[in-house]
Amino acid sequence: TANKSTQKDFKAPSMAISIKLTVILVMSAILSSTQGISILEAKNLKAQKKVLGFLTFGDSSVDSGNNDFLLTPFKSNFAPYGINYFNHTPNGRFCDGRLAADFFVEYFDFGNYVPAYLDPDLKAKYITHEKYVATFASAGSGYDPLTALYGLVNPLSAQLELFKQYKQTMIGRLGSKKAQNTMDKVICLISAGTNDLILSYIGNPFSIRRLQYTQDGYEDYLVNLMRQYIEEMHQQGCKRIAVAGVPPIGCMPVVKLMTFTAGNSCSDTYNEAAMSMNSKIKAELKSFRLARGVKTAYLDTYQPMWDAIQNPHKYGFNETAKGCCGTGYIEIGPSCRGLPTCSNPKEYVFWDSVHPTQALYKIMSKSLLRFFPADFFL
């Protein structure tokens, strides 16, 4: 039941809070350097059969085309999306090419893309070849069921139902014991939270959630929902659970437009919310790991994207303030359809007004390997 609380105005963070959050971010980056794996080690883990698959849940950051098969307007299966994908083909990814998860499976030698579970053509391929790689994600979704309603997309509860179908297919092919032994070595990743903060709270002054919760209370609500989802994933056989944090959403071109944030600056209000949410996700994952004995990993998406935005030339970027599609400030999904794009997406951090380019996703995917704890693959 929602806890009633007084709605608070959003204020710019104080100097003390800004310094504290900066220290937390820096310490997170330092600690991450003491763990993790390399791409070569990832391939060896697969070769040694210590990792047998990769399954993802969440939003557009990991949806490789499931929305194409839903009655939702929130799609990207048209040009110019996909112009840097294989054969330059639109495929349902909200990107010019591949997502971070696609690079992940390549590092683990599972192919070079994550198939969408709802795609009948791809489903036949990965079931036939016992390739335990799939995404159940739905662009526009989040931890909050309300968020999915805005775009008529699959909430996480529906994604988990699809996972149960997938698990039954595995059991039918392998038998119960072998299916569970396989699931023990599958990485289950959930990536969500961005749409919740933007669409269902901070960026939506008319959302019912703002009547029910303060911002801090809403973050707690989201993290409690996350805990319920990973509990269900665990009950369905996931023994290695990774959760991606929320990126610096205050740097998204559309958010900067909404908050009148000029130039290369980012919205402190949104970024502070992302960092606060991330600290709570990490704490909840630690609690879950201790309570259930499950192997967990928190994948810090904030730090690598923030570094690319603050130090663009270090990564070959020239544009961080706007996206490559159309004006770069408002276009996303259908509003990007058929529009002209920048001449070289590799030089842009953002593809549309919200989503990263393939170039940034590749950089982030390599960085995220660092965040797996040493015991995650034991």
BELUR-V918474 format. One record per backbone hydrogen bond with DSSP energy under -1.0 kcal/mol. CO is the residue of the C=O (numbers start at 1). NH is the residue of the N-H. E is the energy in kcal/mol with one decimal. If there is no record, write none. Layout:
BEGIN
co=CO nh=NH e=E
co=CO nh=NH e=E
END
This chain:
BEGIN
co=14 nh=18 e=-2.6
co=15 nh=19 e=-2.4
co=16 nh=20 e=-2.3
co=17 nh=21 e=-2.8
co=18 nh=22 e=-2.1
co=19 nh=23 e=-2.3
co=20 nh=24 e=-2.2
co=21 nh=25 e=-2.3
co=22 nh=26 e=-2.5
co=23 nh=27 e=-2.7
co=24 nh=28 e=-2.1
co=25 nh=29 e=-1.9
co=26 nh=30 e=-2.2
co=27 nh=31 e=-2.8
co=28 nh=32 e=-1.9
co=31 nh=34 e=-1.5
co=32 nh=35 e=-1.3
co=38 nh=42 e=-2.0
co=39 nh=43 e=-2.1
co=40 nh=44 e=-2.0
co=41 nh=45 e=-2.1
co=42 nh=46 e=-1.6
co=43 nh=47 e=-2.4
co=44 nh=48 e=-2.4
co=45 nh=50 e=-3.0
co=45 nh=51 e=-1.1
co=46 nh=49 e=-1.7
co=53 nh=187 e=-2.3
co=54 nh=134 e=-1.7
co=55 nh=189 e=-3.1
co=56 nh=136 e=-3.0
co=57 nh=191 e=-2.4
co=58 nh=138 e=-2.4
co=59 nh=62 e=-2.0
co=65 nh=68 e=-1.2
co=66 nh=69 e=-1.9
co=67 nh=70 e=-1.6
co=70 nh=72 e=-1.9
co=73 nh=75 e=-1.9
co=78 nh=81 e=-1.3
co=79 nh=338 e=-2.6
co=80 nh=83 e=-1.4
co=82 nh=85 e=-1.7
co=85 nh=88 e=-2.7
co=86 nh=89 e=-1.2
co=93 nh=95 e=-2.0
co=95 nh=82 e=-1.8
co=96 nh=84 e=-3.8
co=99 nh=103 e=-1.5
co=100 nh=104 e=-2.1
co=101 nh=105 e=-2.1
co=102 nh=106 e=-1.2
co=103 nh=107 e=-2.3
co=104 nh=108 e=-1.8
co=105 nh=110 e=-3.4
co=106 nh=109 e=-1.4
co=115 nh=135 e=-2.0
co=116 nh=119 e=-1.5
co=119 nh=123 e=-2.6
co=120 nh=124 e=-1.6
co=121 nh=125 e=-1.1
co=122 nh=126 e=-2.4
co=123 nh=127 e=-2.1
co=124 nh=128 e=-1.9
co=125 nh=129 e=-2.1
co=126 nh=131 e=-2.4
co=127 nh=130 e=-1.1
co=131 nh=133 e=-2.3
co=132 nh=54 e=-2.1
co=134 nh=56 e=-1.8
co=135 nh=117 e=-2.6
co=138 nh=141 e=-1.8
co=144 nh=147 e=-1.0
co=145 nh=149 e=-1.1
co=146 nh=150 e=-1.0
co=148 nh=153 e=-2.2
co=155 nh=159 e=-1.9
co=156 nh=160 e=-2.3
co=157 nh=161 e=-1.2
co=158 nh=162 e=-1.8
co=159 nh=163 e=-1.9
co=160 nh=164 e=-1.8
co=161 nh=165 e=-1.6
co=162 nh=166 e=-2.3
co=163 nh=167 e=-2.8
co=164 nh=168 e=-2.1
co=165 nh=169 e=-1.9
co=166 nh=170 e=-2.1
co=167 nh=171 e=-2.5
co=168 nh=172 e=-2.4
co=169 nh=173 e=-1.6
co=170 nh=174 e=-3.2
co=171 nh=175 e=-2.4
co=175 nh=179 e=-2.3
co=176 nh=180 e=-2.2
co=177 nh=181 e=-2.3
co=178 nh=182 e=-2.1
co=179 nh=183 e=-2.5
co=180 nh=184 e=-1.9
co=182 nh=185 e=-1.7
co=183 nh=186 e=-1.6
co=185 nh=52 e=-2.8
co=187 nh=55 e=-2.9
co=188 nh=242 e=-2.9
co=189 nh=57 e=-2.3
co=190 nh=244 e=-2.5
co=191 nh=59 e=-2.0
co=193 nh=197 e=-2.1
co=194 nh=198 e=-2.1
co=195 nh=199 e=-2.7
co=196 nh=200 e=-1.2
co=197 nh=202 e=-1.7
co=201 nh=204 e=-1.3
co=204 nh=207 e=-1.8
co=207 nh=210 e=-1.2
co=208 nh=211 e=-1.3
co=208 nh=212 e=-1.3
co=209 nh=213 e=-2.5
co=214 nh=218 e=-2.4
co=215 nh=219 e=-2.2
co=216 nh=220 e=-1.9
co=217 nh=221 e=-2.1
co=218 nh=222 e=-2.4
co=219 nh=223 e=-2.4
co=220 nh=224 e=-2.3
co=221 nh=225 e=-1.9
co=222 nh=226 e=-2.5
co=223 nh=227 e=-2.2
co=224 nh=228 e=-1.8
co=225 nh=229 e=-2.3
co=226 nh=230 e=-2.6
co=227 nh=231 e=-2.0
co=228 nh=232 e=-2.0
co=229 nh=233 e=-2.4
co=230 nh=234 e=-2.3
co=231 nh=235 e=-2.3
co=232 nh=236 e=-1.7
co=233 nh=238 e=-2.6
co=234 nh=237 e=-1.7
co=239 nh=295 e=-1.8
co=240 nh=188 e=-2.9
co=241 nh=297 e=-1.7
co=242 nh=190 e=-2.2
co=243 nh=299 e=-2.6
co=247 nh=249 e=-2.2
co=248 nh=251 e=-2.2
co=249 nh=252 e=-1.3
co=250 nh=267 e=-2.5
co=252 nh=256 e=-2.4
co=253 nh=257 e=-2.0
co=254 nh=258 e=-2.2
co=255 nh=259 e=-2.0
co=256 nh=261 e=-3.0
co=262 nh=265 e=-1.6
co=267 nh=271 e=-2.2
co=268 nh=272 e=-2.9
co=269 nh=273 e=-1.6
co=270 nh=274 e=-2.1
co=271 nh=275 e=-2.4
co=272 nh=276 e=-2.4
co=273 nh=277 e=-2.6
co=274 nh=278 e=-2.4
co=275 nh=279 e=-2.0
co=276 nh=280 e=-1.6
co=277 nh=281 e=-2.2
co=278 nh=282 e=-2.4
co=279 nh=283 e=-1.8
co=280 nh=284 e=-2.4
co=281 nh=285 e=-2.5
co=282 nh=286 e=-2.1
co=283 nh=287 e=-2.0
co=284 nh=288 e=-2.5
co=285 nh=289 e=-2.6
co=286 nh=290 e=-2.2
co=287 nh=291 e=-2.2
co=288 nh=292 e=-2.5
co=289 nh=293 e=-2.0
co=295 nh=241 e=-2.6
co=297 nh=243 e=-2.7
co=299 nh=245 e=-2.8
co=299 nh=301 e=-1.1
co=301 nh=305 e=-1.3
co=302 nh=306 e=-2.8
co=303 nh=307 e=-2.4
co=304 nh=308 e=-1.7
co=305 nh=309 e=-2.0
co=306 nh=310 e=-2.5
co=307 nh=311 e=-2.4
co=311 nh=314 e=-1.0
co=312 nh=315 e=-1.6
co=312 nh=317 e=-2.6
co=319 nh=349 e=-2.1
co=324 nh=342 e=-1.2
co=325 nh=328 e=-1.3
co=328 nh=323 e=-2.4
co=331 nh=353 e=-2.8
co=332 nh=335 e=-1.5
co=333 nh=336 e=-2.3
co=334 nh=337 e=-1.2
co=336 nh=339 e=-1.9
co=340 nh=326 e=-2.5
co=344 nh=347 e=-2.1
co=345 nh=348 e=-2.0
co=347 nh=318 e=-3.0
co=347 nh=319 e=-2.1
co=349 nh=357 e=-2.0
co=351 nh=325 e=-2.3
co=353 nh=254 e=-2.3
co=355 nh=351 e=-3.2
co=355 nh=352 e=-1.1
co=357 nh=361 e=-2.4
co=358 nh=362 e=-2.4
co=359 nh=363 e=-1.6
co=360 nh=364 e=-2.9
co=361 nh=365 e=-2.5
co=362 nh=366 e=-1.7
co=363 nh=367 e=-1.8
co=364 nh=368 e=-2.7
co=367 nh=370 e=-1.7
co=368 nh=371 e=-1.6
co=369 nh=37 e=-1.7
co=369 nh=372 e=-1.0
co=372 nh=36 e=-1.5
co=373 nh=376 e=-1.6
co=375 nh=378 e=-1.1
END
